Amino acid sequence: MSTLPMRLDRIKSGYTDGARQLATRAVRVLSESRVTPNQLTALGFGLNLVAAVLIYREDYIVAAAVFLIGSIIDILDGALARSRNQATTFGAFIDSTTDRISEGAVLCAAALVFASHDDTWPVIAVFVALVASFLVSYTRARAEALGLDGKAGFMGRAERVVLLAAILAASPWGALPYGIALLAVLASGTVVQRILSVRRQLAARERLSKELA
């Protein structure tokens, strides 16, 4: 009988493969246009900031659509750069940085909404979600800097985008605080998964080093 992690991995692989196929088709169209990767980065970043403003205004449905479109565009910029052989280390650095700013702006906008309604525990949930989301990205970067696989866990960047968009879409019916709390739990769990994964990989590396010595 399949375990829960195996089922989650299959779900993740299913929609990841589908998303990659759609992205490949979109990049083929974009590669024939005059649109540059930097323009896509700026557009995606700008749309995510607009989504944050819409969240603060509590226009959740529109915010969900704008955030999802902006995030999809933000994914396509790197793919377009690679397809044109224009990918650079600095471009990847800027892309990752704008991703963090966009995610932080959206979550901070939610915190401002909660604060305006004097809701304390959802503000705490936003804080946990924000720190955990940043740590998910940091642990991957740090693991890869050590020459290890840092992609363990279910709640990566793409998964957080999908979950946040779903939360925003359901927010007119009161889902925002509970959705943010769910995000906080899942992102925190992913951080733990990546820490344990790195520990296992380092232990395996140390054993191999001793065997070869």
C-alpha positions as CSV (number, residue, x, y, z in Angstrom):
1,M,0.0,0.0,0.0
2,S,1.4,3.4,-1.0
3,T,2.5,5.8,1.7
4,L,1.3,9.3,1.9
5,P,4.7,10.8,0.8
6,M,4.7,8.5,-2.3
7,R,1.2,9.7,-3.2
8,L,2.2,13.3,-2.8
9,D,5.2,12.8,-4.9
10,R,3.1,11.2,-7.7
11,I,0.6,14.2,-7.5
12,K,3.6,16.6,-7.6
13,S,5.2,14.8,-10.6
14,G,1.8,14.8,-12.4
15,Y,1.1,18.5,-12.3
16,T,4.8,19.4,-12.7
17,D,5.1,17.4,-15.9
18,G,1.9,19.1,-17.2
19,A,3.1,22.5,-16.3
20,R,6.4,21.9,-18.0
21,Q,4.6,20.9,-21.2
22,L,2.5,24.0,-21.2
23,A,5.5,26.2,-20.4
24,T,7.4,24.6,-23.4
25,R,4.6,25.5,-25.7
26,A,4.4,29.0,-24.4
27,V,8.1,29.5,-24.7
28,R,8.0,28.4,-28.4
29,V,5.5,31.2,-29.1
30,L,7.5,33.7,-27.1
31,S,10.8,32.8,-28.7
32,E,9.5,34.0,-32.0
33,S,8.4,37.3,-30.6
34,R,10.4,40.4,-29.6
35,V,9.7,39.9,-25.9
36,T,12.8,39.7,-23.8
37,P,13.3,37.6,-20.6
38,N,14.0,40.8,-18.6
39,Q,10.6,42.2,-19.8
40,L,8.9,39.1,-18.6
41,T,10.6,39.3,-15.2
42,A,9.5,43.0,-14.9
43,L,6.0,42.2,-15.9
44,G,5.6,39.2,-13.6
45,F,7.1,41.2,-10.7
46,G,4.8,44.1,-11.4
47,L,1.7,42.0,-11.5
48,N,2.6,40.3,-8.2
49,L,2.9,43.7,-6.6
50,V,-0.5,44.7,-8.1
51,A,-1.9,41.5,-6.6
52,A,-0.6,42.5,-3.2
53,V,-2.4,45.9,-3.4
54,L,-5.6,44.1,-4.5
55,I,-5.3,41.8,-1.4
56,Y,-4.9,44.8,0.8
57,R,-8.1,46.2,-0.8
58,E,-9.7,42.8,-0.2
59,D,-10.4,42.3,-3.9
60,Y,-9.5,38.6,-3.5
61,I,-10.8,37.1,-6.8
62,V,-9.1,39.6,-9.0
63,A,-6.0,39.3,-6.8
64,A,-5.9,35.6,-7.2
65,A,-6.1,35.9,-11.0
66,V,-3.4,38.6,-11.2
67,F,-1.1,36.8,-8.8
68,L,-1.4,33.5,-10.8
69,I,-0.8,35.2,-14.1
70,G,2.1,37.2,-12.7
71,S,3.6,34.0,-11.2
72,I,3.2,32.1,-14.5
73,I,4.9,34.9,-16.4
74,D,7.7,34.9,-13.8
75,I,8.3,31.2,-14.5
76,L,8.5,31.7,-18.3
77,D,11.3,34.3,-18.1
78,G,13.9,31.8,-17.2
79,A,12.7,29.3,-19.7
80,L,12.7,31.9,-22.5
81,A,16.3,32.9,-21.6
82,R,17.4,29.3,-21.7
83,S,15.7,28.7,-25.1
84,R,17.5,31.7,-26.6
85,N,20.8,30.9,-24.9
86,Q,20.6,34.2,-23.0
87,A,20.6,32.8,-19.5
88,T,23.0,34.4,-17.1
89,T,24.0,33.8,-13.5
90,F,23.0,37.4,-12.6
91,G,19.6,37.0,-14.4
92,A,18.9,33.9,-12.3
93,F,19.9,35.8,-9.2
94,I,17.6,38.7,-10.0
95,D,14.8,36.2,-10.8
96,S,15.1,34.5,-7.5
97,T,15.3,37.8,-5.6
98,T,12.1,39.2,-7.3
99,D,10.4,35.9,-6.5
100,R,11.1,36.4,-2.8
101,I,10.0,40.0,-2.8
102,S,6.7,39.1,-4.6
103,E,5.9,36.3,-2.2
104,G,6.8,38.6,0.8
105,A,4.6,41.4,-0.6
106,V,1.6,39.1,-1.0
107,L,1.9,37.7,2.5
108,C,2.5,41.1,4.1
109,A,-0.6,42.4,2.3
110,A,-2.6,39.5,4.0
111,A,-1.1,40.5,7.3
112,L,-2.2,44.1,6.9
113,V,-5.8,42.8,6.2
114,F,-5.7,40.7,9.4
115,A,-4.3,43.6,11.4
116,S,-7.0,46.0,10.1
117,H,-9.6,43.5,11.5
118,D,-7.7,43.1,14.8
119,D,-7.1,39.4,14.1
120,T,-4.0,38.4,16.0
121,W,-3.5,34.7,15.3
122,P,-3.7,35.0,11.5
123,V,-0.9,37.6,11.7
124,I,1.2,35.1,13.5
125,A,0.4,32.5,10.8
126,V,1.5,35.0,8.2
127,F,4.8,35.5,10.0
128,V,5.4,31.7,10.2
129,A,4.4,31.2,6.6
130,L,6.7,34.0,5.4
131,V,9.8,32.7,7.4
132,A,9.1,29.1,6.4
133,S,8.6,30.0,2.7
134,F,11.9,31.9,2.7
135,L,13.6,29.0,4.4
136,V,12.3,26.6,1.9
137,S,14.2,28.5,-0.8
138,Y,17.2,29.1,1.4
139,T,17.6,25.4,2.3
140,R,17.5,24.4,-1.3
141,A,20.1,27.1,-2.3
142,R,22.4,26.1,0.6
143,A,22.1,22.4,-0.1
144,E,22.9,22.9,-3.8
145,A,25.9,25.1,-2.8
146,L,27.2,22.1,-0.9
147,G,26.7,19.9,-4.0
148,L,23.6,18.2,-2.6
149,D,20.0,17.8,-3.8
150,G,17.9,20.5,-2.2
151,K,14.5,19.7,-3.8
152,A,13.1,17.5,-1.1
153,G,9.6,18.2,0.3
154,F,6.3,19.0,-1.2
155,M,5.9,22.8,-0.8
156,G,8.3,24.3,-3.3
157,R,7.9,27.6,-5.1
158,A,5.4,26.3,-7.7
159,E,3.3,24.6,-5.0
160,R,3.1,27.7,-2.9
161,V,2.0,29.7,-5.9
162,V,-0.8,27.3,-6.6
163,L,-1.9,27.1,-2.9
164,L,-1.8,30.9,-2.5
165,A,-3.9,31.4,-5.6
166,A,-6.4,28.9,-4.4
167,I,-6.5,30.5,-0.9
168,L,-7.1,34.0,-2.5
169,A,-9.9,32.6,-4.7
170,A,-11.7,31.2,-1.7
171,S,-11.0,34.2,0.5
172,P,-14.4,35.9,-0.1
173,W,-15.8,33.0,1.9
174,G,-13.5,33.4,4.8
175,A,-10.7,31.0,3.8
176,L,-7.8,33.5,4.0
177,P,-6.7,33.0,7.6
178,Y,-7.1,29.2,7.5
179,G,-5.4,29.0,4.2
180,I,-2.4,31.0,5.4
181,A,-2.2,28.7,8.5
182,L,-2.2,25.7,6.2
183,L,0.6,27.3,4.1
184,A,2.6,27.9,7.3
185,V,2.3,24.3,8.3
186,L,3.1,22.8,4.9
187,A,6.1,25.2,4.3
188,S,7.5,24.5,7.8
189,G,7.1,20.8,7.1
190,T,9.0,21.2,3.8
191,V,11.9,23.0,5.7
192,V,12.1,20.0,8.1
193,Q,12.1,17.5,5.1
194,R,14.9,19.4,3.4
195,I,17.0,19.5,6.6
196,L,16.6,15.8,7.1
197,S,17.4,15.1,3.4
198,V,20.6,17.1,3.6
199,R,21.5,15.3,6.8
200,R,21.0,11.9,5.1
201,Q,23.0,13.0,2.0
202,L,25.9,14.3,4.2
203,A,25.9,11.0,6.2
204,A,26.0,9.0,3.0
205,R,28.8,11.2,1.6
206,E,30.8,10.7,4.8
207,R,30.3,6.9,4.7
208,L,31.4,6.8,1.1
209,S,34.5,8.9,1.9
210,K,35.5,6.5,4.7
211,E,35.0,3.5,2.4
212,L,37.2,5.0,-0.3
213,A,39.9,6.1,2.2
